[in-house]
């Protein structure tokens, strides 16, 4: 059963195949809906399924070379016999019906061709499963990229609004003689930069939704967000070696490459069998007029001849010993040997890549756990710093530049926190993919933390950081 079929079964069992968000508003996407639509609409995956089904047919095609073959046929002819001395002429019709049976008894080349086809089918099955697994990650990445862009836009909007307020306050203090022109220009420059960043963030949101719509062929314009209490935990088990061992044994691409080695090995044995003798059992049966069997001369069956119908049955063994084919067999063996060495090297290279990728992802996920906590603390510290600088500005111990720097630091910390949060989710899925354990159930687990009333402008900040800084005069 394919991963997509398993996903449908899992979604139905979990009661999540019809998202209430979609039922209420088809323009709003959630994670499971995105994956479900992507699995049904992805042309690359559909092409991979057709390729897999086509490659599966190589097994019965190869098996047919070891099974008996039966053929039947008929021929119809008119025969005219003419003699000059003494004058004689005779014309008659003739027909022959025949059937033949051939059963291979010793065909080493065909046997190894069957084994190669079976290994190739297993390889194709794993490659399809790997592509279905990759679609899970692709759907999640597109979804979280959209969320990341929305949160970045919300942060850019809030930052531009806050810096606009600082610019207005600086102008007010300049009019009252409490500030100089430099403060106003600094505030204006900070606001202009934030406004330009806001425009970039808007474009990034449009691009992210476009990528999401292309993946699903749906016109989504809104998306359900993730609540901040989403558990951020280290990988389990915590030992990287355990993950590496699991990846070496379960990574789908690595398993597929091992079957590619098996295909190459059986192909070489098939080429080597080109030097081996072959043995077939043959049987045939023919029935027809005597003319067609070569008995038209009367002396064959006495002085009066025989002009009736005849039958002929044959049963025997056919041995063929290849001696020389112009060097073709030897060349094919050499080529197959090089193909085997190539596939072995590619498999080893893939194994090393999987080990490296798994170790790196394990370290990345562990680091993201610390980063999320550190970024949350950074937001709280930056928020406290901003309030202190605003209070200092009101008391005259701080200037406008100090407040502007604190404002920028706060929203930079917010963006870094959201980046760390989404990097943790995506890299956790990548780690499971590297280990070969990524499944639709992982999306179901994440979907439980979806917030139906998620509003980026309100929820881009974690709990405890959502109070807007007080305005200062």
C-alpha positions as CSV (number, residue, x, y, z in Angstrom):
1,X,0.0,0.0,0.0
2,X,1.4,3.4,-0.9
3,X,2.1,6.2,1.6
4,X,-0.8,8.2,0.1
5,X,-3.2,5.4,0.6
6,X,-1.9,5.0,4.2
7,X,-2.3,8.7,4.7
8,X,-6.0,8.6,3.6
9,X,-6.6,5.7,5.9
10,X,-4.9,7.5,8.8
11,X,-6.8,10.7,8.1
12,X,-10.1,9.0,8.0
13,X,-9.3,7.1,11.2
14,X,-8.3,10.3,12.9
15,X,-11.4,12.1,11.6
16,X,-9.2,14.7,9.9
17,X,-9.8,14.0,6.2
18,X,-12.4,16.7,6.0
19,X,-11.0,19.7,7.8
20,X,-13.6,21.9,9.6
21,X,-11.5,24.9,8.4
22,X,-12.0,23.9,4.8
23,X,-15.7,23.1,5.3
24,X,-16.2,26.6,6.8
25,X,-13.9,28.4,4.3
26,X,-12.4,26.7,1.2
27,X,-10.0,29.6,0.8
28,X,-8.2,28.7,4.1
29,X,-5.7,26.0,4.2
30,X,-4.6,23.7,6.9
31,X,-1.7,21.2,6.9
32,X,-3.6,18.0,6.2
33,X,-5.7,19.6,3.5
34,X,-2.5,20.9,1.8
35,X,-0.9,17.4,1.9
36,X,-4.1,15.7,0.7
37,X,-4.5,18.1,-2.2
38,X,-0.8,17.9,-3.1
39,X,-0.9,14.0,-3.1
40,X,-3.8,14.1,-5.5
41,X,-2.6,16.9,-7.8
42,X,1.2,16.5,-7.9
43,X,2.1,15.7,-11.5
44,X,5.7,14.5,-10.6
45,X,4.3,12.0,-8.1
46,X,1.7,10.8,-10.6
47,X,4.4,10.3,-13.2
48,X,6.4,8.3,-10.7
49,X,3.5,6.0,-10.0
50,X,3.1,5.4,-13.8
51,X,6.8,4.7,-14.0
52,X,6.6,2.2,-11.1
53,X,3.6,0.4,-12.7
54,X,5.5,0.2,-16.0
55,X,8.6,-1.2,-14.4
56,X,6.6,-3.8,-12.6
57,X,5.7,-5.3,-15.9
58,X,9.3,-6.3,-16.5
59,X,8.9,-9.2,-14.0
60,X,6.2,-11.1,-16.0
61,X,8.0,-10.3,-19.2
62,X,11.2,-11.8,-17.9
63,X,9.4,-14.8,-16.4
64,X,7.8,-15.5,-19.7
65,X,11.3,-16.5,-21.0
66,X,11.2,-19.5,-18.6
67,X,7.7,-20.6,-19.2
68,X,6.5,-22.8,-22.1
69,X,5.5,-21.2,-25.3
70,X,2.8,-22.6,-27.5
71,X,2.0,-21.6,-31.1
72,X,-0.4,-22.8,-33.7
73,X,-0.9,-22.1,-37.4
74,X,-2.2,-23.2,-40.7
75,X,-1.3,-22.8,-44.3
76,X,-3.2,-23.4,-47.5
77,X,-1.7,-24.0,-51.0
78,X,-2.8,-25.1,-54.5
79,X,-0.5,-27.7,-56.2
80,X,-0.5,-28.4,-60.0
81,X,1.4,-31.5,-61.3
82,X,2.0,-31.7,-65.1
83,X,3.9,-34.3,-67.2
84,X,4.8,-34.1,-70.9
85,X,5.3,-37.8,-71.8
86,X,2.8,-39.3,-71.6
87,X,0.7,-36.1,-71.2
88,X,-0.7,-35.8,-67.7
89,X,-1.9,-32.9,-65.5
90,X,-3.4,-32.7,-62.1
91,X,-4.4,-29.8,-59.8
92,X,-5.4,-30.1,-56.2
93,X,-5.6,-28.0,-53.0
94,X,-3.5,-28.7,-49.9
95,X,-3.7,-27.5,-46.3
96,X,-1.6,-28.1,-43.2
97,X,-2.5,-27.4,-39.5
98,X,0.3,-27.4,-37.0
99,X,1.0,-26.7,-33.3
100,X,4.4,-26.5,-31.5
101,X,5.4,-26.4,-27.9
102,X,8.7,-25.2,-26.5
103,X,9.7,-25.5,-22.9
104,X,13.1,-24.1,-21.8
105,X,15.0,-26.5,-19.6
106,X,18.3,-24.8,-19.1
107,X,18.4,-21.0,-19.7
108,X,20.7,-19.4,-17.2
109,X,20.6,-16.0,-18.9
110,X,16.8,-15.9,-18.7
111,X,16.9,-17.0,-15.0
112,X,19.2,-14.1,-14.1
113,X,17.1,-11.7,-16.2
114,X,14.1,-12.7,-14.1
115,X,16.1,-12.0,-10.9
116,X,17.3,-8.7,-12.2
117,X,13.7,-7.7,-13.1
118,X,12.5,-8.7,-9.6
119,X,15.2,-6.6,-8.0
120,X,14.4,-3.7,-10.3
121,X,10.8,-3.9,-9.3
122,X,11.8,-3.8,-5.6
123,X,14.0,-0.8,-6.4
124,X,11.2,1.0,-8.2
125,X,8.8,0.4,-5.3
126,X,11.3,1.9,-2.8
127,X,11.9,4.9,-5.1
128,X,8.2,5.5,-5.4
129,X,7.9,5.3,-1.6
130,X,10.8,7.7,-1.3
131,X,9.0,10.2,-3.6
132,X,5.8,9.9,-1.6
133,X,7.8,10.5,1.5
134,X,9.4,13.5,-0.1
135,X,5.9,14.9,-0.9
136,X,5.1,14.8,2.8
137,X,8.2,17.0,3.4
138,X,7.5,19.2,0.4
139,X,3.9,19.9,1.6
140,X,5.1,20.7,5.1
141,X,7.9,22.9,3.8
142,X,5.5,24.9,1.6
143,X,3.0,25.2,4.5
144,X,5.6,26.4,7.0
145,X,7.3,28.7,4.4
146,X,3.9,30.4,4.1
147,X,3.5,30.7,7.8
148,X,7.0,32.0,8.2
149,X,6.3,34.7,5.5
150,X,3.0,35.6,7.3
151,X,4.7,36.0,10.7
152,X,7.5,38.0,9.1
153,X,5.0,40.3,7.5
154,X,3.2,40.7,10.8
155,X,6.5,41.6,12.5
156,X,7.4,44.0,9.7
157,X,4.0,45.6,10.0
158,X,4.3,46.0,13.7
159,X,7.8,47.3,13.4
160,X,6.9,49.9,10.8
161,X,3.9,51.0,12.9
162,X,6.1,51.3,16.0
163,X,8.8,53.2,14.1
164,X,6.2,55.5,12.5
165,X,5.0,56.3,16.0
166,X,8.6,57.1,17.1
167,X,9.0,59.3,14.0
168,X,5.9,61.2,14.9
169,X,7.0,61.6,18.6
170,X,10.4,62.8,17.5
171,X,8.7,65.5,15.4
172,X,6.5,66.5,18.3
173,X,9.6,66.8,20.6
174,X,11.3,68.9,18.0
175,X,8.4,71.2,17.8
176,X,8.5,71.5,21.6
177,X,12.2,72.1,21.6
178,X,12.9,68.8,23.5
179,X,14.7,67.2,20.5
180,X,17.0,68.2,17.7
181,X,16.7,67.6,13.9
182,X,19.1,64.6,14.1
183,X,16.6,62.7,16.2
184,X,13.9,63.4,13.6
185,X,16.1,62.3,10.7
186,X,17.2,59.1,12.6
187,X,13.5,58.2,13.2
188,X,12.6,59.0,9.6
189,X,15.4,56.8,8.3
190,X,14.4,53.9,10.6
191,X,10.8,54.2,9.5
192,X,11.7,54.3,5.8
193,X,13.9,51.2,6.1
194,X,11.1,49.4,8.0
195,X,8.6,50.4,5.3
196,X,10.8,49.0,2.6
197,X,11.2,45.8,4.5
198,X,7.4,45.6,4.9
199,X,7.0,45.8,1.1
200,X,9.5,42.9,0.7
201,X,7.6,40.9,3.3
202,X,4.4,41.4,1.4
203,X,5.9,40.1,-1.8
204,X,7.3,37.1,0.1
205,X,3.8,36.3,1.4
206,X,2.4,36.5,-2.2
207,X,5.2,34.2,-3.4
208,X,4.6,31.7,-0.6
209,X,0.9,31.5,-1.3
210,X,1.7,31.1,-5.0
211,X,4.0,28.1,-4.3
212,X,1.3,26.6,-2.0
213,X,-1.4,27.1,-4.7
214,X,0.8,25.5,-7.4
215,X,1.5,22.5,-5.2
216,X,-2.2,21.9,-4.4
217,X,-3.9,23.5,-7.4
218,X,-6.2,25.3,-4.9
219,X,-6.7,29.0,-4.6
220,X,-5.8,29.4,-0.9
221,X,-5.6,32.9,0.5
222,X,-5.5,32.2,4.2
223,X,-3.8,29.6,6.3
224,X,-4.2,28.1,9.8
225,X,-1.3,28.8,12.1
226,X,0.5,26.9,14.8
227,X,0.0,27.7,18.4
228,X,3.1,28.8,20.3
229,X,2.8,26.0,22.9
230,X,3.8,23.5,20.2
231,X,6.2,21.1,22.0
232,X,9.8,21.7,21.2
233,X,11.7,18.7,22.3
234,X,15.1,17.1,21.6
235,X,15.2,14.1,19.2
236,X,14.2,10.8,20.7
237,X,16.4,8.8,21.1
238,X,19.0,11.5,21.9
239,X,21.9,9.5,20.7
240,X,23.0,10.4,17.1
241,X,24.5,7.0,16.5
242,X,21.1,5.3,17.0
243,X,19.6,7.6,14.4
244,X,22.5,6.9,12.0
245,X,22.1,3.1,12.4
246,X,18.3,3.5,11.8
247,X,19.0,5.6,8.7
248,X,21.5,3.1,7.3
249,X,18.9,0.3,7.7
250,X,15.8,2.2,6.8
251,X,16.5,5.2,4.5
252,X,14.4,4.5,1.4
253,X,16.8,6.0,-1.1
254,X,19.7,4.0,0.4
255,X,17.6,0.8,0.3
256,X,16.7,1.5,-3.4
257,X,20.4,1.9,-4.3
258,X,21.1,-1.4,-2.7
259,X,18.6,-3.0,-5.0
260,X,20.3,-1.2,-7.9
261,X,23.4,-3.1,-7.0
262,X,21.5,-6.3,-7.0
263,X,20.1,-5.5,-10.4
264,X,23.6,-4.9,-11.7
265,X,24.9,-8.1,-10.2
266,X,22.2,-10.3,-11.8
267,X,22.7,-8.4,-15.1
268,X,26.4,-9.4,-15.1
269,X,25.5,-13.0,-14.4
270,X,23.0,-12.8,-17.2
271,X,25.7,-11.6,-19.6
272,X,28.1,-14.3,-18.4
273,X,25.5,-16.9,-19.1
274,X,25.7,-16.0,-22.7
275,X,28.6,-18.5,-22.9
276,X,26.5,-21.3,-21.3
277,X,24.7,-23.9,-23.3
278,X,21.0,-23.9,-23.6
279,X,18.6,-26.8,-23.5
280,X,14.9,-26.8,-24.6
281,X,12.3,-29.5,-24.8
282,X,10.3,-29.2,-28.1
283,X,7.1,-30.9,-29.3
284,X,5.2,-30.3,-32.5
285,X,2.2,-31.8,-34.3
286,X,1.2,-31.3,-38.0
287,X,-1.7,-32.5,-40.0
288,X,-2.5,-32.0,-43.6
289,X,-2.5,-33.3,-47.2
290,X,0.2,-35.7,-48.3
291,X,1.4,-33.2,-50.9
292,X,2.4,-30.9,-48.1
293,X,4.4,-33.6,-46.3
294,X,6.4,-34.4,-49.5
295,X,4.6,-37.7,-50.3
296,X,3.0,-36.7,-53.7
297,X,5.0,-39.4,-55.7
298,X,3.0,-42.6,-56.1
299,X,6.0,-44.8,-55.3
300,X,6.1,-43.5,-51.8
301,X,2.9,-45.5,-50.9
302,X,2.8,-48.2,-53.5
303,X,2.0,-48.2,-57.2
304,X,-1.3,-46.4,-56.8
305,X,0.1,-43.7,-54.5
306,X,-1.7,-42.1,-51.6
307,X,-3.7,-38.9,-51.8
308,X,-5.4,-38.7,-48.3
309,X,-4.5,-36.6,-45.2
310,X,-1.5,-37.3,-43.0
311,X,-0.3,-36.4,-39.4
312,X,3.1,-36.0,-38.0
313,X,4.2,-35.7,-34.3
314,X,7.6,-34.7,-33.0
315,X,9.1,-34.8,-29.5
316,X,12.7,-34.1,-28.6
317,X,15.4,-32.0,-27.0
318,X,17.3,-29.2,-28.5
319,X,20.8,-28.4,-27.3
320,X,22.6,-25.2,-28.3
321,X,26.3,-24.5,-27.4
322,X,27.5,-21.0,-28.2
323,X,31.0,-21.0,-29.7
324,X,31.7,-17.6,-31.1
325,X,29.6,-14.5,-31.6
326,X,32.2,-12.0,-32.8
327,X,33.2,-11.0,-29.3
328,X,29.7,-9.7,-28.4
329,X,29.3,-11.9,-25.3
330,X,32.7,-11.0,-23.8
331,X,32.1,-7.3,-24.4
332,X,28.7,-7.4,-22.7
333,X,30.3,-9.1,-19.7
334,X,32.9,-6.4,-19.4
335,X,30.2,-3.7,-19.7
336,X,28.0,-5.3,-17.1
337,X,31.1,-5.6,-14.7
338,X,31.7,-1.9,-15.0
339,X,28.0,-1.2,-14.4
340,X,28.1,-3.3,-11.3
341,X,31.2,-1.4,-10.0
342,X,29.5,1.9,-10.8
343,X,26.3,0.9,-8.8
344,X,28.4,-0.3,-5.9
345,X,30.3,3.0,-5.8
346,X,27.1,5.0,-6.0
347,X,25.6,3.0,-3.2
348,X,28.6,3.7,-1.0
349,X,28.5,7.4,-1.8
350,X,24.8,7.4,-1.0
351,X,25.4,5.7,2.3
352,X,28.0,8.3,3.3
353,X,25.6,11.1,2.4
354,X,22.8,9.5,4.5
355,X,25.2,9.2,7.5
356,X,26.4,12.8,7.1
357,X,22.9,14.2,6.6
358,X,21.5,12.3,9.6
359,X,24.2,13.5,11.9
360,X,23.9,17.1,10.7
361,X,20.1,17.0,11.1
362,X,20.3,15.5,14.6
363,X,22.6,18.3,15.6
364,X,20.4,20.9,14.0
365,X,17.2,19.7,15.7
366,X,19.0,19.6,19.1
367,X,20.4,23.2,18.4
368,X,16.9,24.4,17.4
369,X,15.5,23.3,20.7
370,X,18.0,25.5,22.5
371,X,17.5,28.3,20.0
372,X,13.8,28.5,20.4
373,X,14.1,28.9,24.2
374,X,16.9,31.4,23.8
375,X,15.0,33.4,21.2
376,X,12.0,33.5,23.6
377,X,14.2,34.9,26.3
378,X,15.7,37.3,23.8
379,X,12.2,38.7,23.0
380,X,11.4,39.2,26.7
381,X,14.8,40.9,27.3
382,X,14.4,43.1,24.2
383,X,10.9,44.0,25.2
384,X,12.1,45.0,28.7
385,X,15.0,46.9,27.1
386,X,12.6,48.8,24.9
387,X,10.4,49.8,27.8
388,X,13.4,50.9,29.8
389,X,14.7,53.0,26.9
390,X,11.3,54.6,26.3
391,X,11.2,55.5,30.0
392,X,14.7,56.8,29.8
393,X,13.7,59.0,26.8
394,X,10.8,60.4,28.8
395,X,13.2,61.2,31.7
396,X,15.9,62.6,29.4
397,X,18.5,59.9,30.1
398,X,18.1,58.2,26.7
399,X,17.9,59.7,23.2
400,X,15.8,58.7,20.1
401,X,18.6,56.6,18.6
402,X,18.6,54.4,21.7
403,X,14.8,53.8,21.4
404,X,15.1,53.1,17.7
405,X,17.8,50.6,18.3
406,X,15.7,48.9,21.0
407,X,12.7,48.8,18.6
408,X,14.7,47.2,15.9
409,X,16.3,44.7,18.3
410,X,12.9,43.6,19.5
411,X,11.5,42.8,16.1
412,X,14.7,41.2,15.0
413,X,14.4,38.9,18.0
414,X,10.8,38.1,17.0
415,X,11.8,37.2,13.5
416,X,14.7,35.0,14.8
417,X,12.3,33.3,17.2
418,X,9.8,32.4,14.5
419,X,12.6,31.3,12.2
420,X,14.0,29.0,14.9
421,X,10.5,27.6,15.5
422,X,9.8,26.7,11.9
423,X,13.4,25.5,11.3
424,X,12.9,23.1,14.3
425,X,9.7,21.7,12.7
426,X,11.1,21.3,9.2
427,X,14.4,19.8,10.3
428,X,12.6,17.3,12.6
429,X,10.7,16.1,9.6
430,X,13.9,15.9,7.6
431,X,15.5,13.9,10.3
432,X,12.7,11.4,10.2
433,X,12.9,11.3,6.4
434,X,16.6,10.5,6.6
435,X,15.9,7.7,9.0
436,X,13.2,6.4,6.7
437,X,10.4,6.8,9.4
438,X,8.6,9.9,8.0
439,X,4.9,9.1,7.7
440,X,1.6,10.9,7.3
441,X,1.1,10.4,11.1
442,X,3.7,13.0,11.6
443,X,1.5,15.6,9.9
444,X,-1.4,14.4,11.9
445,X,0.6,15.0,15.1
446,X,1.5,18.5,13.9
447,X,-2.0,19.3,12.8
448,X,-3.3,18.8,16.4
449,X,-1.5,22.1,17.2
450,X,-3.2,24.1,14.5
451,X,-5.1,27.1,15.7
452,X,-8.3,27.8,13.8
453,X,-8.4,31.4,14.9
454,X,-4.7,32.1,14.3
455,X,-4.2,35.7,13.4
456,X,-0.6,36.6,12.3
457,X,-0.9,40.2,13.3
458,X,-1.9,39.1,16.8
459,X,-0.2,35.8,17.2
460,X,3.3,36.3,15.7
461,X,4.5,37.1,19.2
462,X,4.8,34.3,21.8
463,X,2.7,34.5,25.0
464,X,4.0,37.0,27.4
465,X,5.3,39.3,24.6
466,X,2.1,40.5,23.1
467,X,1.6,43.7,25.0
468,X,2.5,46.6,22.8
469,X,5.2,48.9,24.2
470,X,3.7,52.0,25.8
471,X,3.7,55.2,23.7
472,X,5.8,58.0,24.9
473,X,5.3,61.7,24.4
